[in-house]
Amino acid sequence: MALVFLMVLPGTASAENASDNGTIDVLVIHSIEGTRVVNDAAHRVLQDYPDRNITVRVRSTPQIVNSTPEEIEALLNSSDVIICNYLGTEDYTRILRVLTDKPGILNGRFFAVFDGASGIELVKMSRINDETVFNGVPDTVVTAVSRALRVLEPLPFLEGYVNQYPQIALWAQGEGYYCYRNVESYRNQILWAADIWARGRSINLNVSYDPPRAAPRELLYRDGRLYVNLTDYLRDYPQDPSRPTIGLIESESNMLGGGTAHIDSLIEKLRDRYNIISAVARYGDNTYSAMVRFFTTAPDTASFEANRTLYTPRVDAIVSFSTYLLGGHPQIRSQNS
């Protein structure tokens, strides 16, 4: 865990209730897959703090795409805290046009864009405590930090840039939450952002949240439970050597977004005739690494690539729910060509 995140905010405020100062309206925009887990996180916030006068609205990127400029303007104007975790090209462009035409919308608001895949203009508009986060920060750095989700170890990566540009420390904390996209992380992100906005107005919410925490990027999934190693998984689901074994691989974002029904359904259909090893991993190299770790006897990719003949497969067939997963690494492509 990057020390700077722990120093930014203790995560707890006390004293008066925010209800004396009106409702804090939080808006979170995310992809369709992401909105599933953000919805769960929002419910957690409201369940944990029913008396804080916090409202949380979650909008998917298609909902923004299907909104008129006037509707987008009204949505932003009715929010105190605006968290854009992910924006596709079209919704990014629509919001950018509205804010370019009327930049005053952001006055007095918490506004943070955490994924720069569609462009960095909106990322550079991020404002926290009425300060533009990226003043004096080169565009190359804005691009790098807003794509931290795509690096293997996001938190140390972000810490390195915060050490160079301390003005981005608060924004980097929010980015850290986004990089580990689970219910707990998004719950913390929502509370953190609301608390930041409230503190800037001498409102004490009396809420608690944790700093960003790294989570494993290669997991095993079964019956609603996640496993970090094969030993524990096989303890609960021992293999029958007389049966063939099928490996399932799904993307982390789909699974964390609540997309497990298809996995559960397929396992239910196969479990009486086959052994199942069901893996979940972040796209790209993590997918390749997970397949090596869980679907072969090799301890890691380096050992596997050094001498594949030393290791044997644990599975007889692999089902990839997202076809791109099998094309993200040259070793995978060469084995499937």
Backbone as numpy.savetxt, mean C-alpha at the origin, in Angstrom:
# Nx Ny Nz CAx CAy CAz Cx Cy Cz
13.23 -0.12 10.73 12.39 1.08 10.73 13.27 2.33 10.73
12.99 3.23 9.83 13.76 4.46 9.75 13.50 5.32 10.98
14.58 5.73 11.63 14.46 6.48 12.87 13.71 7.78 12.69
13.87 8.38 11.53 13.23 9.68 11.32 11.72 9.59 11.43
11.14 8.46 11.03 9.69 8.32 11.11 9.24 8.30 12.56
10.04 7.68 13.41 9.68 7.60 14.81 9.79 8.97 15.48
10.64 9.82 14.94 10.86 11.12 15.55 9.86 12.16 15.08
9.23 11.90 13.96 8.36 12.93 13.39 7.20 13.26 14.29
6.49 12.22 14.70 5.33 12.40 15.57 5.23 11.21 16.51
4.92 11.43 17.76 4.74 10.31 18.65 3.49 9.51 18.36
2.54 10.12 17.65 1.34 9.37 17.26 0.22 9.45 18.26
0.35 10.23 19.31 -0.72 10.35 20.29 -0.88 11.81 20.69
-2.09 12.31 20.63 -2.39 13.65 21.13 -3.43 13.50 22.23
-3.52 14.48 23.10 -4.44 14.33 24.23 -5.21 15.62 24.45
-5.97 15.65 25.55 -6.75 16.80 25.99 -8.08 16.87 25.28
-8.45 18.04 24.74 -9.82 18.28 24.31 -10.21 17.40 23.13
-11.49 17.19 23.00 -12.02 16.41 21.88 -12.21 17.31 20.68
-11.94 16.76 19.49 -12.03 17.57 18.28 -13.45 18.01 17.97
-14.45 17.39 18.62 -15.84 17.74 18.32 -16.14 19.20 18.63
-15.35 19.80 19.52 -15.55 21.21 19.83 -15.19 22.09 18.63
-14.45 21.55 17.68 -13.98 22.34 16.55 -14.57 21.86 15.23
-15.60 21.06 15.27 -16.23 20.58 14.05 -15.67 19.27 13.57
-16.24 18.78 12.50 -15.86 17.49 11.94 -14.62 17.61 11.07
-13.75 16.62 11.14 -12.61 16.52 10.24 -12.99 15.56 9.13
-13.03 16.07 7.92 -13.45 15.27 6.76 -12.23 14.78 6.00
-12.06 13.46 5.96 -10.92 12.84 5.29 -11.39 12.20 4.00
-10.68 12.46 2.92 -10.94 11.84 1.62 -9.72 11.02 1.23
-9.95 9.76 0.86 -8.87 8.89 0.38 -9.22 8.42 -1.02
-8.31 8.63 -1.96 -8.50 8.17 -3.35 -7.49 7.07 -3.63
-7.97 5.98 -4.23 -7.10 4.82 -4.47 -7.63 4.05 -5.68
-6.86 3.07 -6.11 -7.31 2.16 -7.16 -8.48 1.32 -6.65
-9.16 0.63 -7.57 -10.29 -0.22 -7.16 -9.82 -1.26 -6.16
-8.69 -1.92 -6.45 -8.18 -2.94 -5.53 -7.84 -2.32 -4.18
-7.21 -1.14 -4.22 -6.81 -0.49 -2.99 -7.98 -0.02 -2.14
-9.09 0.37 -2.80 -10.22 0.88 -2.02 -10.81 -0.19 -1.11
-10.66 -1.46 -1.48 -11.20 -2.51 -0.61 -10.52 -2.49 0.75
-9.20 -2.44 0.75 -8.48 -2.46 2.02 -8.60 -1.11 2.72
-8.65 0.00 1.96 -8.84 1.32 2.60 -10.21 1.41 3.25
-11.22 0.83 2.62 -12.55 0.80 3.25 -12.51 0.11 4.59
-11.82 -1.03 4.65 -11.69 -1.74 5.92 -10.95 -0.88 6.94
-9.91 -0.20 6.49 -9.15 0.66 7.39 -10.01 1.82 7.90
-10.82 2.39 7.02 -11.70 3.49 7.42 -12.71 3.03 8.47
-13.25 1.84 8.27 -14.18 1.29 9.27 -13.48 1.10 10.61
-12.22 0.68 10.57 -11.47 0.51 11.81 -11.31 1.85 12.53
-11.01 2.88 11.78 -10.86 4.21 12.37 -12.15 4.64 13.05
-13.26 4.48 12.36 -14.54 4.92 12.91 -14.98 4.06 14.08
-14.64 2.78 14.06 -14.96 1.90 15.19 -14.09 2.23 16.40
-12.81 2.52 16.15 -11.89 2.81 17.26 -12.16 4.17 17.89
-12.63 5.13 17.08 -12.83 6.49 17.56 -14.19 7.02 17.13
-15.26 6.46 17.66 -16.60 6.87 17.23 -16.98 8.28 17.67
-16.26 8.83 18.64 -16.64 10.13 19.19 -15.70 11.26 18.78
-14.86 11.03 17.77 -13.88 12.06 17.39 -14.36 12.98 16.27
-15.56 12.76 15.78 -16.07 13.59 14.67 -15.15 13.56 13.45
-14.66 12.37 13.16 -13.88 12.15 11.94 -14.76 11.43 10.93
-14.85 11.95 9.73 -15.53 11.23 8.66 -14.48 10.81 7.63
-14.66 9.64 7.04 -13.72 9.15 6.03 -14.51 8.73 4.80
-14.20 9.36 3.69 -14.80 8.97 2.41 -13.72 8.35 1.54
-14.05 7.25 0.89 -13.11 6.55 0.03 -13.64 6.58 -1.39
-12.81 7.00 -2.32 -13.20 7.05 -3.72 -12.18 6.28 -4.56
-12.70 5.51 -5.53 -11.82 4.78 -6.43 -11.45 5.66 -7.62
-10.38 5.30 -8.30 -9.97 6.09 -9.46 -11.05 6.14 -10.54
-11.80 5.05 -10.84 -12.87 5.19 -11.83 -13.95 6.18 -11.41
-14.22 6.29 -10.11 -15.21 7.27 -9.67 -14.75 8.69 -9.97
-13.45 8.94 -9.84 -12.93 10.27 -10.18 -13.00 10.49 -11.69
-12.65 9.46 -12.45 -12.70 9.56 -13.91 -14.10 9.90 -14.38
-15.10 9.34 -13.72 -16.50 9.55 -14.13 -17.12 10.80 -13.52
-16.33 11.62 -12.85 -16.83 12.85 -12.25 -16.53 14.05 -13.15
-17.41 15.02 -13.11 -17.17 16.26 -13.85 -16.16 17.12 -13.09
-15.55 18.10 -13.74 -14.65 19.01 -13.01 -15.34 19.68 -11.83
-16.60 20.03 -11.99 -17.34 20.66 -10.89 -17.51 19.70 -9.72
-17.76 18.44 -10.02 -17.92 17.44 -8.96 -16.60 17.19 -8.25
-15.50 17.16 -9.00 -14.19 16.99 -8.38 -13.87 18.17 -7.48
-14.14 19.36 -7.97 -13.90 20.56 -7.17 -14.71 20.52 -5.88
-15.97 20.14 -5.98 -16.82 20.07 -4.78 -16.31 19.01 -3.81
-15.84 17.89 -4.34 -15.31 16.82 -3.49 -14.08 17.30 -2.72
-13.18 17.98 -3.40 -11.98 18.49 -2.75 -12.32 19.58 -1.75
-13.24 20.47 -2.14 -13.61 21.57 -1.26 -14.29 21.10 0.02
-14.92 19.94 -0.03 -15.63 19.43 1.15 -14.75 18.56 2.03
-13.44 18.53 1.75 -12.52 17.69 2.51 -11.46 18.54 3.20
-11.15 18.19 4.44 -10.05 18.84 5.15 -8.73 18.14 4.86
-8.80 16.84 4.74 -7.62 16.00 4.51 -7.84 15.23 3.21
-6.92 15.35 2.27 -7.04 14.68 0.97 -5.81 13.80 0.78
-6.02 12.50 0.76 -4.94 11.53 0.59 -5.13 10.85 -0.76
-4.19 11.07 -1.66 -4.23 10.40 -2.97 -3.15 9.32 -2.97
-3.56 8.11 -2.65 -2.57 7.03 -2.60 -2.20 6.56 -3.99
-3.16 6.43 -4.85 -2.87 6.03 -6.22 -3.83 6.74 -7.17
-3.28 7.25 -8.26 -4.10 7.87 -9.30 -3.67 7.30 -10.65
-4.64 6.86 -11.43 -4.35 6.46 -12.80 -4.17 7.68 -13.68
-3.83 7.46 -14.92 -3.51 8.58 -15.82 -4.68 9.54 -15.99
-5.88 9.01 -16.19 -7.01 9.89 -16.50 -7.50 10.64 -15.27
-7.62 9.97 -14.14 -8.07 10.68 -12.94 -7.00 11.65 -12.45
-5.74 11.28 -12.61 -4.64 12.20 -12.28 -4.79 13.49 -13.10
-5.02 13.34 -14.39 -5.15 14.50 -15.28 -6.34 15.36 -14.90
-7.44 14.72 -14.54 -8.65 15.48 -14.18 -8.43 16.31 -12.92
-7.83 15.70 -11.90 -7.57 16.44 -10.67 -6.55 17.54 -10.91
-5.52 17.25 -11.71 -4.50 18.26 -12.01 -5.11 19.47 -12.69
-6.02 19.25 -13.62 -6.66 20.38 -14.31 -7.45 21.24 -13.34
-8.19 20.60 -12.45 -8.99 21.35 -11.48 -8.08 22.20 -10.59
-7.00 21.60 -10.08 -6.12 22.32 -9.16 -5.25 23.34 -9.87
-4.94 23.12 -11.13 -4.20 24.12 -11.90 -5.07 25.35 -12.14
-6.35 25.12 -12.41 -7.27 26.23 -12.63 -7.59 26.96 -11.33
-7.67 26.19 -10.23 -8.07 26.79 -8.95 -7.15 26.29 -7.83
-5.90 26.73 -7.81 -4.95 26.26 -6.78 -5.36 26.65 -5.37
-6.20 27.66 -5.23 -6.64 28.08 -3.90 -7.44 27.03 -3.17
-7.92 26.02 -3.90 -8.65 24.92 -3.25 -7.83 24.30 -2.13
-6.51 24.27 -2.30 -5.64 23.57 -1.34 -5.33 24.40 -0.10
-5.69 25.66 -0.09 -5.40 26.50 1.07 -6.06 25.94 2.32
-5.26 25.75 3.36 -5.79 25.26 4.63 -6.06 23.77 4.67
-5.71 23.07 3.62 -6.00 21.63 3.56 -4.71 20.81 3.64
-4.85 19.61 4.16 -3.81 18.59 4.05 -4.02 17.93 2.69
-3.03 18.01 1.83 -3.14 17.41 0.50 -1.84 16.68 0.20
-1.92 15.38 -0.01 -0.71 14.60 -0.28 -0.99 13.56 -1.35
-0.11 13.53 -2.35 -0.15 12.52 -3.40 1.06 11.63 -3.20
0.83 10.32 -3.08 1.91 9.42 -2.68 2.42 8.50 -3.78
1.84 8.55 -4.96 2.34 7.70 -6.04 2.52 8.55 -7.29
3.76 8.65 -7.74 4.06 9.50 -8.88 4.10 8.78 -10.21
3.50 7.59 -10.29 3.56 6.82 -11.52 2.92 7.54 -12.70
1.90 8.34 -12.43 1.19 9.04 -13.51 1.73 10.45 -13.74
2.71 10.87 -12.95 3.28 12.20 -13.09 3.63 12.77 -11.73
4.49 13.79 -11.72 4.91 14.36 -10.44 4.34 15.75 -10.19
3.59 16.31 -11.15 3.05 17.65 -10.94 2.16 17.70 -9.71
1.27 16.72 -9.56 0.39 16.69 -8.39 1.17 16.36 -7.12
2.16 15.48 -7.23 2.99 15.17 -6.06 3.61 16.45 -5.54
4.10 17.29 -6.44 4.76 18.54 -6.05 3.78 19.54 -5.45
2.49 19.35 -5.67 1.49 20.22 -5.04 1.17 19.80 -3.61
1.71 18.70 -3.15 1.42 18.21 -1.80 1.68 19.31 -0.78
0.69 19.51 0.12 0.79 20.55 1.15 0.45 19.96 2.50
1.31 20.17 3.46 1.09 19.71 4.83 1.36 20.88 5.76
0.42 21.16 6.65 0.53 22.30 7.56 0.77 23.60 6.78
0.03 23.74 5.67 0.08 24.94 4.85 1.46 25.21 4.24
2.30 24.20 4.19 3.61 24.31 3.55 3.67 23.36 2.36
4.18 23.86 1.23 4.37 23.00 0.07 5.57 22.10 0.34
5.33 20.80 0.35 6.32 19.84 0.82 7.61 19.89 0.02
7.51 19.99 -1.29 8.68 19.76 -2.14 9.36 21.04 -2.62
9.15 22.15 -1.93 9.90 23.37 -2.25 11.39 23.10 -2.11
12.16 23.41 -3.15 13.60 23.23 -3.09 14.07 21.81 -3.31
13.16 20.92 -3.68 13.53 19.52 -3.90 13.58 19.26 -5.41
14.68 18.72 -5.93 14.79 18.46 -7.37 13.72 17.48 -7.86
13.32 17.65 -9.11 12.31 16.76 -9.68 12.76 15.30 -9.66
14.04 15.07 -9.82 14.53 13.69 -9.79 14.28 13.03 -8.44
14.37 13.82 -7.39 14.11 13.29 -6.05 12.62 13.08 -5.85
11.80 14.03 -6.32 10.35 13.87 -6.23 9.93 12.58 -6.92
10.47 12.35 -8.11 10.16 11.13 -8.85 10.57 9.89 -8.06
11.76 9.92 -7.50 12.28 8.75 -6.78 11.44 8.42 -5.56
11.17 9.41 -4.71 10.48 9.11 -3.46 9.01 8.77 -3.69
8.42 9.32 -4.76 7.01 9.01 -5.03 6.84 7.66 -5.72
7.95 6.97 -5.93 7.90 5.61 -6.46 8.56 4.63 -5.50
8.59 5.00 -4.23 9.24 4.15 -3.22 8.56 2.79 -3.10
7.28 2.73 -3.43 6.56 1.46 -3.41 7.26 0.41 -4.25
7.98 0.85 -5.26 8.56 -0.07 -6.24 9.97 -0.52 -5.89
10.52 -0.07 -4.77 11.84 -0.54 -4.35 11.68 -1.63 -3.30
12.72 -2.42 -3.13 12.63 -3.59 -2.26 12.47 -3.21 -0.79
13.20 -2.18 -0.33 13.16 -1.75 1.07 12.79 -0.27 1.11
11.50 0.05 1.07 11.09 1.46 0.95 11.50 2.35 2.12
11.45 1.85 3.35 11.67 2.74 4.50 13.11 3.24 4.58
14.13 2.38 4.49 15.50 2.91 4.44 15.74 3.80 3.22
15.11 3.46 2.11 15.21 4.26 0.89 14.70 5.68 1.14
13.53 5.79 1.76 12.96 7.11 2.06 13.80 7.85 3.09
14.30 7.13 4.08 15.11 7.77 5.12 16.33 8.46 4.51
16.93 7.82 3.52 18.09 8.43 2.88 17.77 9.77 2.27
16.61 9.89 1.65 16.22 11.16 1.05 15.79 12.18 2.10
15.17 11.72 3.17 14.78 12.63 4.24 16.02 13.25 4.89
17.08 12.48 5.00 18.32 13.02 5.56 18.88 14.15 4.70
18.64 14.07 3.39 19.11 15.12 2.48 18.13 16.29 2.40
16.85 15.98 2.50 15.79 17.00 2.35 14.81 16.86 3.51
15.15 17.41 4.68 14.31 17.24 5.87 12.89 17.75 5.70
12.67 18.67 4.76 11.33 19.23 4.57 10.32 18.19 4.09
10.78 17.05 3.59 9.84 16.03 3.11 9.54 14.97 4.17
10.02 15.17 5.40 9.91 14.12 6.42 8.46 13.70 6.69
7.57 14.67 6.85 6.17 14.32 7.12 5.56 13.58 5.94
5.78 14.10 4.74 5.26 13.43 3.55 5.81 12.01 3.45
7.09 11.84 3.76 7.71 10.52 3.67 7.08 9.54 4.65
6.60 10.03 5.79 5.90 9.15 6.71 4.63 8.61 6.05
3.89 9.50 5.39 2.69 9.04 4.68 3.01 8.08 3.56
4.09 8.34 2.85 4.53 7.43 1.78 4.90 6.06 2.36
5.50 6.08 3.55 5.84 4.81 4.19 4.62 3.96 4.48
3.54 4.59 4.91 2.29 3.84 5.12 1.80 3.25 3.79
1.87 4.06 2.74 1.38 3.61 1.43 2.17 2.42 0.90
3.45 2.38 1.20 4.30 1.31 0.67 3.95 -0.07 1.22
3.29 -0.12 2.36 2.90 -1.42 2.95 1.39 -1.43 3.08
0.74 -1.85 2.00 -0.68 -1.60 1.79 -1.55 -2.66 2.45
-1.66 -2.57 3.77 -2.56 -3.46 4.49 -3.49 -2.61 5.36
-4.45 -3.25 5.98 -5.47 -2.52 6.74 -4.84 -1.70 7.86
-3.92 -2.30 8.60 -3.31 -1.59 9.72 -2.53 -0.37 9.24
-1.81 -0.52 8.15 -1.02 0.59 7.63 -1.91 1.74 7.17
-3.01 1.42 6.49 -3.91 2.48 6.04 -4.68 3.10 7.21
-5.00 2.30 8.21 -5.62 2.88 9.42 -4.68 3.92 10.02
-3.41 3.55 10.17 -2.44 4.48 10.73 -2.28 5.72 9.85
-2.31 5.53 8.54 -2.16 6.66 7.63 -3.31 7.65 7.78
-4.53 7.14 7.86 -5.69 8.02 8.00 -5.62 8.81 9.31
-5.34 8.11 10.39 -5.27 8.79 11.69 -4.11 9.77 11.74
-2.98 9.39 11.17 -1.82 10.27 11.12 -2.14 11.56 10.38
-2.75 11.44 9.20 -3.05 12.63 8.40 -4.07 13.52 9.10
-5.10 12.92 9.68 -6.10 13.71 10.41 -5.47 14.42 11.60
-4.57 13.72 12.29 -3.91 14.30 13.46 -2.98 15.44 13.06
-2.26 15.27 11.96 -1.38 16.34 11.45 -2.20 17.60 11.17
-3.30 17.42 10.44 -4.14 18.57 10.11 -4.70 19.21 11.38
-5.16 18.39 12.31 -5.75 18.91 13.54 -4.72 19.66 14.38
-3.53 19.11 14.52 -2.50 19.78 15.33 -2.16 21.15 14.76
-2.19 21.25 13.44 -1.91 22.54 12.82 -2.94 23.60 13.15
-4.06 23.17 13.72 -5.13 24.09 14.10 -5.43 24.02 15.59
-4.45 23.54 16.34 -4.55 23.44 17.81 -5.74 22.59 18.24
-6.05 21.57 17.43 -7.09 20.61 17.78 -6.40 19.33 18.22
-6.75 18.84 19.38 -6.17 17.59 19.88 -7.17 16.46 19.70
-6.83 15.51 18.86 -7.76 14.42 18.55 -7.74 13.30 19.57
-6.64 13.17 20.30 -6.52 12.05 21.25 -6.67 10.71 20.52
-5.87 10.54 19.47 -5.84 9.28 18.72 -4.43 8.72 18.75
-4.34 7.41 18.59 -3.04 6.74 18.60 -2.83 5.99 17.30
-1.62 6.01 16.81 -1.26 5.29 15.59 0.23 4.99 15.64
0.63 4.01 14.88 2.03 3.60 14.83 2.72 4.20 13.62
4.05 4.31 13.67 4.79 4.72 12.48 4.75 3.62 11.42
5.17 3.90 10.20 5.20 2.85 9.18 6.07 1.68 9.60
5.58 0.49 9.33 6.32 -0.72 9.67 6.47 -1.58 8.42
7.67 -2.09 8.23 7.91 -2.98 7.10 7.14 -4.28 7.30
6.64 -4.82 6.20 5.91 -6.09 6.23 6.52 -7.01 5.17
6.46 -8.32 5.39 7.03 -9.25 4.40 6.37 -9.07 3.04
7.18 -9.18 1.99 6.68 -9.05 0.63 6.46 -10.40 -0.04
6.78 -11.48 0.68 6.59 -12.83 0.16 5.91 -13.66 1.25
4.70 -14.11 0.98 3.88 -14.76 1.99 3.22 -16.00 1.43
2.69 -16.80 2.34 1.83 -17.92 1.98 0.45 -17.65 2.54
-0.57 -17.99 1.79 -1.95 -17.71 2.19 -2.77 -18.99 2.19
-3.63 -19.12 3.22 -4.57 -20.24 3.25 -5.68 -19.94 4.25
-6.91 -20.07 3.81 -8.08 -19.96 4.69 -8.07 -18.70 5.55
-7.72 -17.58 4.93 -7.74 -16.31 5.64 -6.53 -16.02 6.49
-5.56 -16.92 6.51 -4.35 -16.73 7.32 -3.14 -16.55 6.42
-2.18 -15.76 6.92 -0.93 -15.53 6.20 0.23 -16.17 6.96
1.15 -16.74 6.22 2.33 -17.39 6.80 3.57 -16.77 6.17
4.60 -16.58 7.00 5.83 -15.98 6.48 6.85 -17.04 6.08
6.62 -18.30 6.44 7.56 -19.34 6.05 6.82 -20.64 5.75
7.48 -21.50 5.00 6.87 -22.75 4.55 6.72 -23.75 5.69
7.60 -23.68 6.66 7.54 -24.62 7.79 6.20 -24.51 8.52
5.80 -23.29 8.84 4.53 -23.10 9.55 3.35 -23.47 8.67
3.44 -23.14 7.39 2.36 -23.47 6.46 2.17 -24.99 6.37
3.27 -25.72 6.20 3.18 -27.18 6.07 2.80 -27.86 7.38
3.05 -27.20 8.47 2.60 -27.73 9.76 1.08 -27.76 9.81
0.46 -26.70 9.32 -1.00 -26.63 9.33 -1.63 -27.35 8.14
-0.88 -27.46 7.05 -1.40 -28.12 5.84 -0.37 -29.12 5.33
-0.21 -30.23 6.04 0.80 -31.23 5.65 0.50 -31.81 4.27
1.57 -32.16 3.56 1.44 -32.66 2.20 1.30 -34.18 2.18
0.46 -34.67 1.30 0.30 -36.10 1.07 1.21 -36.48 -0.09
2.27 -37.28 0.14 3.23 -37.59 -0.93 2.63 -38.37 -2.09
1.45 -38.96 -1.89 0.83 -39.72 -2.97 0.06 -38.82 -3.94
-0.06 -37.54 -3.61 -0.83 -36.62 -4.45 0.10 -35.63 -5.15
-0.28 -35.18 -6.35 0.47 -34.09 -6.98 0.24 -32.78 -6.21
1.16 -31.86 -6.39 1.10 -30.57 -5.68 0.97 -29.43 -6.67
0.05 -28.54 -6.39 -0.17 -27.36 -7.23 0.26 -26.11 -6.47
1.04 -25.27 -7.12 1.42 -23.98 -6.55 0.55 -22.88 -7.12
0.02 -22.05 -6.25 -0.77 -20.88 -6.66 0.04 -19.63 -6.37
0.03 -18.68 -7.29 0.75 -17.43 -7.07 -0.17 -16.26 -7.42
-0.29 -15.32 -6.48 -1.14 -14.14 -6.66 -0.36 -12.91 -6.22
-0.74 -11.76 -6.76 -0.05 -10.52 -6.41 -0.46 -10.04 -5.02
0.48 -9.45 -4.34 0.24 -8.91 -3.00 -0.88 -7.89 -2.99
-0.88 -7.00 -3.99 -1.87 -5.92 -4.00 -3.29 -6.46 -4.14
-3.48 -7.50 -4.97 -4.80 -8.09 -5.11 -5.26 -8.73 -3.81
-4.36 -9.46 -3.17 -4.72 -10.16 -1.94 -5.00 -9.16 -0.81
-4.12 -8.17 -0.64 -4.32 -7.20 0.43 -5.54 -6.32 0.17
-5.92 -6.23 -1.10 -7.11 -5.46 -1.43 -8.40 -6.23 -1.21
-8.31 -7.39 -0.60 -9.50 -8.18 -0.31 -9.83 -9.19 -1.37
-8.94 -9.34 -2.36 -9.23 -10.25 -3.46 -8.80 -11.67 -3.19
-9.44 -12.35 -2.25 -9.07 -13.73 -1.93 -10.16 -14.73 -2.31
-11.31 -14.26 -2.75 -12.41 -15.18 -3.03 -12.04 -16.19 -4.10
-11.32 -15.74 -5.14 -10.95 -16.66 -6.21 -9.93 -17.70 -5.73
-9.02 -17.28 -4.83 -8.06 -18.23 -4.27 -8.78 -19.27 -3.43
-9.65 -18.79 -2.55 -10.40 -19.70 -1.67 -11.24 -20.67 -2.48
-11.87 -20.17 -3.54 -12.73 -21.02 -4.35 -11.94 -22.11 -5.05
-10.79 -21.75 -5.62 -9.99 -22.75 -6.33 -9.42 -23.78 -5.36
-8.95 -23.33 -4.21 -8.43 -24.27 -3.21 -9.51 -25.24 -2.78
-10.71 -24.73 -2.58 -11.82 -25.59 -2.18 -12.08 -26.68 -3.22
-11.94 -26.35 -4.48 -12.18 -27.32 -5.55 -11.04 -28.34 -5.69
-9.83 -27.93 -5.32 -8.66 -28.78 -5.55 -8.19 -29.58 -4.34
-8.55 -29.13 -3.15 -7.92 -29.65 -1.94 -8.13 -31.15 -1.72
-9.22 -31.73 -2.22 -9.47 -33.15 -2.00 -8.62 -34.05 -2.89
-8.01 -33.48 -3.93 -7.24 -34.31 -4.86 -5.78 -33.90 -4.96
-5.48 -32.68 -4.51 -4.12 -32.17 -4.68 -3.60 -31.54 -3.38
-2.29 -31.55 -3.22 -1.66 -30.68 -2.24 -1.62 -29.27 -2.82
-1.76 -28.28 -1.95 -1.78 -26.89 -2.41 -0.72 -26.09 -1.65
0.09 -25.35 -2.38 0.97 -24.34 -1.79 0.59 -23.01 -2.43
0.00 -22.13 -1.64 -0.57 -20.88 -2.15 0.29 -19.70 -1.72
0.97 -19.08 -2.68 1.89 -17.99 -2.38 1.33 -16.64 -2.83
1.73 -15.60 -2.12 1.35 -14.23 -2.44 2.63 -13.39 -2.38
2.84 -12.54 -3.38 4.07 -11.77 -3.40 3.89 -10.45 -4.12
4.75 -9.52 -3.77 4.84 -8.27 -4.50 5.31 -8.58 -5.92
4.80 -7.79 -6.88 5.14 -8.04 -8.28 6.64 -7.92 -8.51
7.10 -8.46 -9.64 8.50 -8.34 -10.02 9.39 -9.35 -9.32
10.53 -8.88 -8.83 11.52 -9.79 -8.26 11.00 -10.55 -7.05
10.11 -9.94 -6.26 9.56 -10.66 -5.11 8.74 -11.87 -5.54
8.05 -11.75 -6.67 7.29 -12.89 -7.18 8.23 -14.03 -7.54
9.29 -13.69 -8.24 10.28 -14.70 -8.61 10.89 -15.34 -7.37
11.29 -14.52 -6.41 11.90 -15.02 -5.18 10.94 -15.92 -4.42
9.66 -15.52 -4.34 8.67 -16.33 -3.63 8.49 -17.69 -4.30
8.48 -17.71 -5.62 8.32 -18.98 -6.33 9.51 -19.90 -6.07
10.71 -19.33 -6.01 11.89 -20.14 -5.70 11.82 -20.67 -4.28
11.50 -19.79 -3.33 11.49 -20.18 -1.91 10.41 -21.19 -1.59
9.22 -20.99 -2.15 8.08 -21.81 -1.76 7.81 -22.99 -2.70
8.23 -22.87 -3.95 7.91 -23.91 -4.94 9.10 -24.81 -5.27
10.29 -24.51 -4.70 11.44 -25.39 -4.87 12.08 -25.62 -3.51
13.07 -26.49 -3.46 13.78 -26.76 -2.20 14.93 -25.79 -1.98
15.15 -24.86 -2.89 16.23 -23.89 -2.74 15.92 -22.90 -1.63
16.93 -22.47 -0.86 16.68 -21.52 0.24 16.48 -20.09 -0.24
17.04 -19.76 -1.43 16.94 -18.40 -1.94 17.30 -18.39 -3.42
17.09 -17.25 -4.06 17.32 -17.17 -5.50 18.79 -17.30 -5.86
19.68 -16.74 -5.03 21.10 -16.82 -5.33 21.57 -18.28 -5.39
21.14 -19.07 -4.42 21.52 -20.48 -4.40 20.92 -21.21 -5.60
19.67 -20.90 -5.90 18.99 -21.55 -7.01 19.67 -21.25 -8.34
20.04 -20.00 -8.56 20.65 -19.62 -9.82 22.09 -20.10 -9.94
22.76 -20.27 -8.79 24.14 -20.75 -8.82 24.23 -22.18 -9.34
23.26 -23.02 -8.94 23.27 -24.42 -9.40 21.89 -25.01 -9.20
21.06 -24.92 -10.22 19.68 -25.40 -10.12 19.60 -26.91 -9.93
20.62 -27.62 -10.38 20.57 -29.08 -10.30 20.59 -29.59 -8.86
20.97 -28.74 -7.92 21.01 -29.15 -6.52 19.62 -29.18 -5.88
18.63 -28.61 -6.55 17.32 -28.43 -5.92 16.23 -29.07 -6.77
15.16 -29.42 -6.10 14.03 -30.07 -6.78 12.76 -29.24 -6.58
11.83 -29.35 -7.51 10.56 -28.62 -7.35 9.67 -29.25 -6.30
8.94 -28.41 -5.60 7.95 -28.90 -4.64 6.58 -29.03 -5.29
6.41 -28.44 -6.46 5.10 -28.42 -7.11 5.20 -29.08 -8.48
4.05 -29.60 -8.92 3.97 -30.22 -10.24 3.36 -29.29 -11.27
2.67 -28.27 -10.81 2.05 -27.29 -11.71 1.91 -25.98 -10.96
1.87 -24.89 -11.72 1.73 -23.56 -11.13 0.55 -22.85 -11.78
-0.31 -22.27 -10.95 -1.42 -21.45 -11.43 -1.11 -20.00 -11.06
-0.99 -19.14 -12.06 -0.78 -17.72 -11.83 -2.08 -16.99 -12.10
-2.62 -16.32 -11.08 -3.90 -15.62 -11.23 -3.75 -14.36 -12.07
-2.59 -13.74 -12.05 -2.31 -12.58 -12.89 -1.17 -12.96 -13.81
-1.44 -13.03 -15.10 -0.46 -13.60 -16.02 0.85 -12.83 -16.05
0.80 -11.51 -15.77 2.03 -10.74 -15.82 3.03 -11.19 -14.77
2.55 -11.87 -13.72 3.45 -12.30 -12.66 4.54 -13.22 -13.19
4.25 -14.00 -14.21 5.23 -14.93 -14.72 6.16 -14.30 -15.75
6.00 -13.03 -16.00 6.85 -12.39 -16.99 7.71 -11.28 -16.42
7.73 -11.10 -15.11 8.41 -9.95 -14.53 9.89 -10.14 -14.29
10.44 -11.33 -14.52 11.85 -11.58 -14.23 12.42 -12.43 -15.35
13.65 -12.12 -15.81 14.21 -12.86 -16.94 14.33 -14.35 -16.69
14.60 -14.76 -15.44 14.70 -16.18 -15.14 13.36 -16.87 -15.35
12.27 -16.17 -14.96 10.94 -16.75 -15.13 10.60 -16.84 -16.60
10.93 -15.78 -17.35 10.63 -15.81 -18.78 11.37 -16.94 -19.48
12.65 -17.15 -19.11 13.42 -18.18 -19.79 12.89 -19.57 -19.48
12.32 -19.75 -18.28 11.82 -21.06 -17.91 10.43 -21.32 -18.47
9.76 -20.28 -18.95 8.41 -20.45 -19.46 8.32 -20.22 -20.97
9.47 -20.06 -21.62 9.47 -19.83 -23.06 9.58 -21.14 -23.83
